[in-house]
Amino acid sequence: MNYKIFIMTKVICLMNQKGGVGKTATTVHLGAFLAEKGFKTLIIDLDAQTDTTRSLQAVDDNYSAYDLLTDSDKSISFYNHTSSENLFVLVGNRNIKEIAYKKNMLVDKINLLKKYFDYILIDCNPHLIEFNRVTLNEVVLTASDFVVIPTESDPNSIYDTNLFIPDVLKVKQNNNPKLVLLGVLFSKVEVNTKLFREAFFDFQNVAKDLVFESYIRKDEKMRHSQLNGQTIFEFDRKSNASLDFIDFGNEFLNKIKKYE
């Protein structure tokens, strides 16, 4: 099926207050999947750790996420990843953590970028949403159409995810009524463990529509692909992680299609 006939530009942030749960890997591989499908896709690295930028070995000395956030007068530019003519990266910058944030500061800038891309994916930092001050994650949620929450199945990750979802919904209520929580994605999964099965089915029982049926299995080849600056699709198309990200990508498109 050619999904492109259904799409208007959508902005999706990949976010969780817990670190190490697969946000970057999900952002990179969802972006690569969409680019392969023929969608012009931009990944914005808004994590001060710049993991997305480094994992794709993206280089742009002229323009970065810091420039996007600070009203720089520089000409905007993007890194075009070698895996696809449709995959672009707005590279990260560690200095974004020094910026004083305003909750609507990204809205107009993202709307301008929508003219040039079918999908805009935003990799976010692992940080609490704090309602006594504006954080970067609140800024991103205010400018996004959808949010995907990657998580692992260990108790700490599940605990943090359960705390994070109400905060996302509060930002939706206060700042951005059009924001859709598209779903929770389990990553780094060890399928045959009781820990995963219980966490996955508990989430489904409570809120089935908020859990992706697909999940990403733990796969050592992911680490090797990152060291090579490749996506898992380039490194090993037949690997478990590659097959899982394809399943997730297709499920993602089917979910998105409901909002066209």
Phi, psi and omega in degrees: 000138175271100184292337192298334182293344183264350198263136160250159185304131179235144179248121184237125174258143178252114196211143168200149178286346180268134176275160174073023184254008175102017180299311183295313180300321179293316179300310183300314188277332170294319177299315180296321178298312181296321179297320177296329179284356178100005178272133175285117193235133176245130171256125176255122180269098180252021172261124182299343176284346176054037181294322179298314180302314183288323183292333176261004182048044181279135183228126172206104183278355186264329188207138182218179178299330177298318179295321179299320185278342189247018178058039178299148177269010177291153174287129183291141178212161183225156173270127177264112184289145186294343184289338184198143175291347182262358186253120183235153180231129166266108194293154181280172180205126183297338184286353180296338179290347181269354187282144171274118189269145170237138194297332181258013190291342181261345191302305183294324181293318178294320179299324176294320181292334180300337180294339190248350186226153173277321179228140172237119180250136183239118174273125190248163180279155175279099186207146174297151165269118185248120187274000173268354176202159181275127176250166181298324180294325175294321177301315182293314179299325180293335182257001186259159173265326184221155172229134173246133183248101173287147177208157166265175186260005179287158185302321181295318180295318179295318178300311181295322179295318178296328176283328186285322184303312178299328178293320176299315181293331177290321175296320175303313182295317187276323193241328196211079184300337181279352181297133179243126171281102188286328177159167175260131180245123176278131181232167182052043189277134167256101196302320189273009180272145177297324181303313180292312184302316181293315181295316183296312183285330175297316178297316180297321181294324182281317185207076186302321183292344182262009179238126173293134177292328175282157177211164186251117180287149175296132186210117181299336180294340176298317181296319180293323179295320179295320179297331179270359183069027182245157167282163179294335177294322178285320187287312180203097185297337184261003181292161179301315182296320179299312180297322181291319179292330175293316177300315179297317180301317179293320178294320176303311181297322178294323177292315181299322184302332180293341184255010178281000000 
